[in-house]
Amino acid sequence: MKSTARLADPAAITLSGLCLVHCLALPMLSVVLPVLGAWAEAEWVHLLVIALALPLALFALRGKAARPLLGLALAGLAAMVLAALHWPSHEAEIVLNTSGGLALAVAHGLHWRRRHGPVR
């Protein structure tokens, strides 16, 4: 269990990074390769990322070290869920996804640092 817990934060940071690439790079790449645009806009992609991010974040951010970071992580998750639901508007989706993914990645990064100390 301990080795699984060690991998949870890096996996969550990677997932957040993939989310950012999806939100920022794929729209630009879809100009060159239109088939990517159709894939990037597919609703199932957003729902899949949320379905992966929620349990992974909740698993990774448990215990005493995570308590101060839960607000940041939950705000990030909430922003991602709102973006997937297109609330308040479809136009706000990129801003919500990007800020939510960044908030979640920062929370996981800080959690990793609190548990393992600074990288040397």
C-alpha positions as CSV (number, residue, x, y, z in Angstrom):
1,M,0.0,0.0,0.0
2,K,2.8,2.4,0.8
3,S,4.4,2.0,-2.7
4,T,0.9,2.7,-4.2
5,A,0.6,5.8,-2.1
6,R,4.0,7.0,-3.2
7,L,2.9,6.9,-6.8
8,A,-0.4,8.6,-6.3
9,D,0.8,12.2,-6.3
10,P,3.1,11.8,-9.3
11,A,0.3,10.1,-11.2
12,A,-2.1,12.9,-10.3
13,I,0.5,15.6,-11.3
14,T,0.9,13.7,-14.7
15,L,-2.9,13.6,-15.2
16,S,-3.1,17.3,-14.5
17,G,-0.4,18.0,-17.0
18,L,-2.2,15.9,-19.6
19,C,-5.3,17.9,-18.9
20,L,-3.4,21.1,-19.5
21,V,-2.0,19.8,-22.8
22,H,-5.4,18.8,-23.8
23,C,-6.9,22.2,-23.0
24,L,-4.1,24.4,-24.4
25,A,-2.2,22.5,-27.1
26,L,-4.8,20.4,-28.8
27,P,-6.9,23.3,-30.0
28,M,-3.8,24.7,-31.7
29,L,-2.8,21.4,-33.2
30,S,-6.4,20.9,-34.5
31,V,-5.8,23.7,-36.9
32,V,-3.1,21.6,-38.5
33,L,-4.7,18.2,-38.0
34,P,-8.5,18.6,-38.0
35,V,-9.0,15.0,-36.8
36,L,-7.4,16.0,-33.5
37,G,-10.0,18.8,-33.1
38,A,-12.9,16.3,-33.3
39,W,-11.2,14.1,-30.7
40,A,-10.3,17.1,-28.4
41,E,-13.8,18.3,-28.3
42,A,-15.4,14.9,-27.6
43,E,-17.4,15.1,-24.4
44,W,-16.3,11.7,-23.3
45,V,-12.7,12.9,-23.0
46,H,-13.7,15.5,-20.3
47,L,-15.8,13.0,-18.4
48,L,-12.9,10.4,-18.5
49,V,-10.4,12.9,-17.1
50,I,-12.9,13.8,-14.3
51,A,-13.6,10.1,-13.6
52,L,-9.8,9.5,-13.3
53,A,-8.9,12.7,-11.4
54,L,-11.6,12.5,-8.7
55,P,-10.7,9.2,-7.1
56,L,-6.9,9.6,-7.7
57,A,-6.9,13.0,-6.0
58,L,-9.0,11.8,-3.1
59,F,-6.7,8.8,-2.7
60,A,-3.5,10.8,-3.0
61,L,-4.6,13.7,-0.7
62,R,-5.4,11.9,2.5
63,G,-3.8,12.0,5.8
64,K,-2.4,14.8,8.0
65,A,0.0,16.2,5.4
66,A,-2.9,16.9,3.0
67,R,-5.3,18.7,5.3
68,P,-4.0,22.2,4.6
69,L,-4.1,21.5,0.8
70,L,-7.6,20.1,0.6
71,G,-9.2,23.5,-0.1
72,L,-6.9,24.1,-3.1
73,A,-7.4,20.5,-4.4
74,L,-11.2,20.7,-4.0
75,A,-11.4,24.1,-5.7
76,G,-9.4,22.6,-8.6
77,L,-11.6,19.6,-8.8
78,A,-14.8,21.8,-8.6
79,A,-13.5,24.0,-11.4
80,M,-12.9,20.9,-13.6
81,V,-16.3,19.5,-12.9
82,L,-18.0,22.8,-13.7
83,A,-16.0,23.0,-16.9
84,A,-17.1,19.5,-17.9
85,L,-20.7,20.6,-17.2
86,H,-20.2,23.8,-19.3
87,W,-21.2,25.9,-16.4
88,P,-21.6,28.9,-16.3
89,S,-20.9,28.8,-20.1
90,H,-19.2,26.8,-22.8
91,E,-16.8,29.8,-23.2
92,A,-15.6,29.5,-19.6
93,E,-14.6,25.8,-20.1
94,I,-10.9,26.5,-21.0
95,V,-10.4,28.9,-18.1
96,L,-12.0,26.6,-15.6
97,N,-10.2,23.5,-16.9
98,T,-6.8,25.3,-17.0
99,S,-7.2,26.9,-13.5
100,G,-8.6,23.7,-12.0
101,G,-5.8,21.5,-13.5
102,L,-3.2,24.0,-12.2
103,A,-4.7,24.2,-8.8
104,L,-4.9,20.4,-8.5
105,A,-1.3,20.0,-9.8
106,V,0.0,22.5,-7.3
107,A,-1.9,20.8,-4.4
108,H,-0.3,17.5,-5.4
109,G,3.1,19.0,-5.8
110,L,2.9,20.6,-2.4
111,H,1.6,17.4,-0.9
112,W,4.5,15.4,-2.4
113,R,7.0,18.0,-0.9
114,R,5.3,17.9,2.5
115,R,5.6,14.1,2.6
116,H,9.0,13.5,1.0
117,G,10.9,16.8,1.6
118,P,12.5,19.0,-1.1
119,V,14.0,17.4,-4.2
120,R,17.8,17.4,-4.0
